[in-house]
């Protein structure tokens, strides 16, 4: 069992008797009301996508899956290609299986793929990933950290809000659970 606030894109959970892979998670705290986790999940049996809101204090049952260490190689028109780090066997998964996790995959990244009854069903992402900004508005001179955030497109196609001092070419650390800027990354 995991707390609803620990849900991440790519996780496999049991919900209402079915297996679901979590596509996206958004932590919402509306005013003085209790926090909730708004999720978009795909039913692994039927393929249908549902929106579901868990209360922050809810517990969710993670499906018992095998996690195997893989290295992400590259993505192309056919899918996203991974290599088993032990056997060097390669596997290709589609964006249907991976969901929004595709926005955090960069070449040579170590991830764990989840298998349920021998079939790949998802990916476990690290909590943060360093990605390069490819496109954003020009840096504003004398911008303070308290200034308004601006949109930035990252190398994987993901668009997040970043502080005004970030410019194209910078590496930023992104929280994979909330698609949120954490800090400027080194190198």
C-alpha angles and dihedrals in degrees: 000000000000129000114255090242088064094060113124133184109272096030118132116223138174111237127170091345096308135096115246132183114216110238100179137357128199122184108217127190107177109199112288095346126103119278121256139187112234107203138184110207136180121220105232093209101047101020092229119142122227135184114224133174118214120194110243091244094050120112120223126202113236113215115247102249136161113250115208124187112243136170117228108231109177146312126239139159091291098052145277117315125216133179125213105238092214104042099020087228111151126224132185123212129187127231087251089068096039101043116184090345086089088076091066101045117110128171118283092010116151112230138158117242116209120226125193116192089345096307123112108242108163152340133254110222127202114254091252135021128195111229133176120243108234100177135017140134115283118277113269114229116241090011112165127215089248092059122111117284121246131208119261128187114220131210092263095053095259116135118209137166114260135178116269094253092066114098137182111291095032119123115230131191111235127199104231094205096058104018086239134150111249105173144316108285126224121251 
